[in-house]
């Protein structure tokens, strides 16, 4: 921590300084409560980062544990400036906005294979949507060729209407 700031957490302040009021090292936010580890999924222009953390939950009925995920919005101070794919440590603070109750306090490193994981999730979402549209078409009794013909006719009508 910097001069005059006392904190129970033993985390070194970054070398880079900032003028952010919501920075735990250079501002007036005091981290307290839970400390969690996660990966930065998204970065916002308003110094907000979406962090995904994975944790295991034991299910007594099946005597097995399962992995679950949750997303947490955290303040991303400019002195740390965590990027997408970074493994970070976040600490609970007072509420900073409607959804932000955490602040990034340390960058641990890069998550290995993170981009491949994101791409795999996106592909799974696309495949899921395609399966749903096929199911709907089957329920209505429409074959794939008929849906393709209908969509082509619809596009033709749009182009004719624009002219």
C-alpha angles and dihedrals in degrees: 000000000000128000116304095009117114120190133170090223114088099218123137118236115243118257091236114081130215142185096225115137090207095053113116091216104038103020138052102272116115116204113223138156124022125023115202137180124222149139125264108245100174140006125214131205091239093065093265123135126193109222125194119206126188123208137169125240122196115227110206096197093062096026090231137109126232131202118240132186132212133182121225127187113222136176112256108207116211092236090064099028098183115206130213110286096026119135106229142179115229129192131203117249138166114297109283095182140345094293105015116092099141137067130202109246103171142016109221100181143277124317109239115235092005097139091051090052091052092048091049090052092050092050090050090052092051092048090048091054091049091051091051093051090050090051092051091049091050092051091052090047094241120140123223092253092056092050090050091050092048092050091049091050090049092052090049091053090051093053092046091050092053093054 
